[in-house]
Amino acid sequence: MGNINWQTMRDEFPTLAHWTYLDVARKTIPPRCQEQAIVGYYDDVYRQAGADAWSADNVAETRAELGQLLGAKPAEIAFTKNTTEGLGIAAHAFDLRAGDNIVLTNMEHVANIWPWKNWEAKGVEIRFAHHRGGRLPLAAFLERMDARTRVVSTAHVTYGNGCRVNLPELGAACRERGIKLVVDGVQAAGILAAPLNEPGADIIAIGGHKGLLGLTGSGIVYCREELVDQLRTPFLKAPVAPGTATARAHVNSQFDYVRIAHRFEGGNPNFLGIRVLRRGAQFLSSIGLLAIEHRVRELTGVCLSLVKKAGLKSQTPDTWEERAQIVNVLVPGADDIMNRLRERHRIIVNVKDDALRLSMSFFNNEEDIEKAVRAIAREVGGKSAAAA
């Protein structure tokens, strides 16, 4: 980790020559390898009529490389459009009955609420684990779980203040009770060196346009191998039991033999998006997720320290194990300040839950953080003076 030249990595992101970008929790800025993947795609279509660009082998190799990067078997990965599609697959995957309940949290993105709400019309209760001062400890989940809890669904890293849930601890509690664990993993993938197959989650949905350095409209859903052919797929015929007479491939039963996560995909894949995801995975692998996590830990630590020194407040946990790449800052008129940061200072941040949200990755540096916090303090001070 000590041998990585972070300035060289930073040079791979041309946007940073013009902007201070602290909004990776919304969308990544494109590295040069993303542009190269797109140019290569069209070059192949123009010159080779898509021989490589539309190749199923490329799709399979991308599945393998993402699996290696993220800690999953290729058979456990399906390609999706985004996190929401992956959560939608999960929300329709289980045979729930009236009287059962699903536990969410009150810190979820709407993408992890609305897909589950369809169950209410079928007599399934939606419950919410309530945060404790911006944290989601195991106790917050346990107090909402009972003998009729069938599914728990939570973000690994919350979109607002960046609170990180202890997934191994929660996964163990769910397994002990026979409860399925579904995870919105989009804010963690490509940032944390947490293998998908370690925390005990059954399904993890990830959009490709944040830490994985991909395009919008591309993503993956991880499904634990043992569960793949047990899930309900309303959009697709259920797989026939292995060894039966109809478990073969022909025009009327082409999916009867598909017993891997590929069965959650339908039609032509997003060949361009998958190609970009592959180049992103190769780039991230060349750095290493452990090194990336360590760098993000350093930067967020600097950010929290500077926020406090500036007399500003944050709801983001100080302890690394409880946070990731997001630091929020409580300011009056957050939307107005966000716009002024862009217009006056060329600093890109976001607003979530009425707070400024700064989110960083390995391509940022300490100067980015210092510039942003200094500008926020100046704008807050100017606003307060104007109000007085």
Secondary structure, 3 states (H helix, E strand, C coil): CCCCCHHHHHCCCHHHHCCEECECCCCCCCCHHHHHHHHHHHHHHHHHCCCCCCCHHHHHHHHHHHHHHHCCCHHHEEEECCHHHHHHHHHCCCCCCCCCEEEEECCCCHHHCHHHHHHHHHCCEEEEECCECCECCHHHHHCCCCCCEEEEEEECECCCCCCECCHHHHHHHHHHHCCEEEEECCCCCCCCCCCCCCCCCCEEEEECCCCCCCCCCCEEEEECHHHHHHCCCCCCCCCCCCCCCCCCCCCCCCCCCCCCHHHHCCCCCCHHHHHHHHHHHHHHHHHCHHHHHHHHHHHHHHHHHHHHHCCCECCCCCCHHHCCCEEEEECCCHHHHHHHHHHHHCEECEEECCEEEEECCCCCCHHHHHHHHHHHHHHHHHHHHHHC
